[in-house]
Amino acid sequence: MRLPDSQVAVLEAASATDERTIEQLSEATGLKPETVTGAAFDLEDAGLVAVSATESVSYTITEEGEAYAEAGLPEVRLYRAAADAGAVDAPVSMGAVIGAADLDGPEVDIALANYARKGYGDVESGQITADPEADPESDAEAAALDALRSGADADDEDALAELDRRGLVERSERAVRSVTLTDDGVTALMEGVEAAETVDRLTPELLASGEWDDVEFT
């Protein structure tokens, strides 16, 4: 069987037992991902490979998320300042705690809203309490931010969804295509596959010599 160079390369790099992504095939063949994708679809049309697609979700930390990853989430800073001020034992003045937490402008409202949501304590009539059972070191959203900032994987979907809602990360989706050899593809490889000469146009020389019948048109 004669096939274009790119299709031969992809066919030989594909596996009958393991799905291989376009990126993996690109690395294995040295071809650009878009070239591999085109070759894979052509091979699928010929019944030599199967192409599947799965959805991949990724998260990118925003500028605001970077700032909070460095300084700490507002609600975490508020809890620590409240605990240091003795709010674990008795209510303390909100004003003093906010100043100690170094919260300013919109961070104050953000801190108060998430403080209550996470069960860090209560805020009422200008007074704040801190739950002694709360553990800011185990804050899932802070951990997810730190992981993204360091380039590691963050796999807590609930925390990531909340960070996305807060505008601290951006969520993106893309299709990841994978290629697997079919039985016909395996048979073709066993019988032998050759790279066909490819040309991009029909010339008078090809017509006169009759070679046009043996080349593959790009």
C-alpha atoms as one frame of an Amber mdcrd trajectory, in Angstrom:
protein
   0.000   0.000   0.000   1.273   3.461  -0.930   0.367   6.444   1.213   1.628
  10.006   1.636   4.649  10.397   3.923   2.657  11.921   6.775   0.085   9.127
   6.737   2.798   6.458   6.734   4.499   8.136   9.692   1.272   8.373  11.690
   0.249   4.805  10.830   3.601   3.442  11.966   3.554   5.504  15.193   0.006
   4.510  16.120  -0.800   1.504  18.282  -3.521  -1.123  18.106  -3.630  -1.514
  21.902  -3.045   1.997  23.262  -4.724   5.257  22.351  -2.110   7.825  21.367
  -2.927  11.503  21.351  -2.198  13.867  18.512   0.497  15.458  20.699   2.151
  12.091  21.331   2.085  11.218  17.642   3.445  14.647  16.774   6.375  14.088
  19.116   6.958  10.566  17.811   6.867  11.539  14.127   8.348  15.023  14.247
   5.322  16.322  12.356   3.286  19.379  13.319   0.098  18.572  15.278  -2.091
  19.949  12.492  -0.303  17.710   9.975  -0.811  14.691  12.233  -4.495  15.576
  12.645  -5.049  15.800   8.894  -3.224  12.530   8.286  -5.206  10.812  11.042
  -8.535  11.861   9.558  -7.444  10.672   6.097  -6.383   7.343   7.581  -9.713
   7.117   9.400 -11.539   7.662   6.101  -9.511   4.758   4.702 -10.485   2.579
   7.674  -6.904   2.207   8.891  -7.238   4.045  12.204  -9.979   5.116  14.592
  -9.968   8.686  15.899 -11.692   9.453  19.200 -12.097  12.720  21.091 -12.407
  13.488  24.779 -12.928  16.826  26.495 -10.039  18.220  28.509 -10.610  20.997
  31.054  -7.800  23.228  32.251  -7.563  26.188  34.593  -5.348  29.257  34.401
  -4.798  31.526  37.354  -5.830  35.166  36.804  -3.944  38.283  37.871  -6.207
  38.642  40.914  -5.698  34.969  41.689  -1.916  35.459  41.518  -2.173  38.319
  44.015  -4.239  36.218  46.431  -1.954  33.220  46.024   0.922  35.420  47.155
  -0.826  37.434  49.909  -3.414  34.868  50.976  -7.152  34.727  50.382  -8.944
  37.624  52.125 -11.044  35.323  54.300  -7.969  33.373  55.419  -6.156  36.571
  56.332  -9.261  37.725  58.212  -9.473  34.476  60.188  -5.817  34.559  61.174
  -6.049  38.186  62.266  -9.214  37.419  64.242  -7.625  34.412  65.926  -4.535
  36.458  66.817  -6.822  39.118  68.318  -8.484  36.554  70.599 -11.714  36.071
  68.650 -11.484  32.336  69.303 -12.393  33.014  72.933 -14.699  36.044  72.659
 -16.016  38.489  70.023 -13.590  41.271  69.136 -13.917  44.548  67.243 -14.249
  44.089  63.498 -12.397  47.332  62.711  -9.239  46.294  64.493  -9.228  42.852
  62.881  -9.708  44.216  59.371  -6.767  46.544  59.880  -4.591  43.743  61.193
  -5.558  41.533  58.231  -4.383  44.273  55.843  -7.694  44.254  53.962  -8.598
  47.236  51.857 -11.465  48.306  49.589 -13.403  45.444  47.987 -11.281  42.882
  49.822 -13.264  43.616  52.983 -16.587  42.530  51.465 -14.919  39.548  49.786
 -13.399  38.471  53.085 -16.655  38.821  55.022 -18.729  36.903  52.449 -16.332
  33.981  52.252 -15.556  33.992  55.974 -19.126  33.029  56.755 -19.423  30.654
  53.768 -16.443  28.621  54.917 -17.525  28.520  58.549 -14.505  30.446  59.823
 -16.679  32.278  62.308 -19.467  34.843  62.721 -19.720  38.564  62.121 -22.448
  40.498  63.879 -22.936  44.095  65.061 -19.363  45.077  64.337 -17.974  42.092
  66.248 -16.221  38.999  64.886 -15.651  35.549  66.297 -13.285  32.824  65.068
 -14.236  29.149  65.141 -11.484  27.298  67.036 -12.136  24.184  64.920 -11.461
  25.973  61.632  -8.184  25.192  59.873  -7.057  27.799  57.306  -4.048  25.598
  56.475  -6.520  23.141  54.916  -8.402  25.726  52.851  -9.144  23.873  49.594
  -9.395  27.020  47.477  -6.079  28.353  48.756  -4.457  24.964  48.076  -5.824
  24.910  44.525  -4.516  28.430  43.892  -1.070  27.504  45.208  -0.996  24.406
  43.023  -1.892  26.322  39.869   0.617  29.026  40.682   3.397  26.468  41.018
   2.398  24.658  37.831   1.119  21.563  39.618  -2.218  19.838  39.042  -5.220
  20.969  41.059  -7.862  18.238  41.120 -10.417  19.541  43.642 -13.264  20.296
  41.227 -15.425  21.999  43.845 -12.615  24.347  44.839 -11.763  25.084  41.206
 -15.414  25.809  40.404 -15.576  28.274  43.291 -12.329  29.949  42.230 -13.745
  30.249  38.720 -16.901  31.857  40.114 -14.766  34.315  42.045 -12.754  35.220
  38.945  -9.504  33.913  40.415  -9.022  31.298  37.685 -10.151  30.955  34.079
 -11.633  27.665  32.891 -11.028  26.457  29.338 -12.056  23.349  27.445 -10.541
  21.626  24.436 -10.981  18.375  22.568  -8.122  15.886  22.931  -8.038  13.541
  19.942  -6.525  10.071  20.160  -5.669   7.580  17.440  -5.821   3.775  17.487
  -4.945   1.317  14.740  -7.850  -0.700  13.364  -7.554  -4.332  12.277  -7.228
  -3.123   8.688  -4.447  -0.775   9.794  -2.553  -3.606  11.459  -2.985  -5.741
   8.333  -1.716  -2.914   6.122   1.405  -2.524   8.247   2.054  -6.264   8.203
   1.701  -6.376   4.424   3.918  -3.323   4.039   3.231   0.379   3.624   5.338
   2.614   1.391   5.524   6.374   1.148   4.152   7.545  -2.170   5.792  10.392
  -4.043   3.666  13.482  -3.595   3.259  16.482  -5.881   1.150  19.591  -5.526
   0.148  20.015  -9.179  -0.176  18.139 -12.437   2.576  19.080 -14.892   3.001
  18.412 -18.632   6.002  16.211 -17.779   3.913  13.980 -15.514   1.269  13.670
 -18.215   3.779  12.912 -20.964   5.658  10.292 -18.951   2.572   8.669 -17.478
   4.028   9.076 -13.969   0.955  11.018 -12.886  -0.692   7.647 -12.277   1.946
   6.673  -9.674   2.160   9.854  -7.598   0.031  11.064  -4.715  -1.384  14.574
  -5.001  -1.202  16.784  -1.898
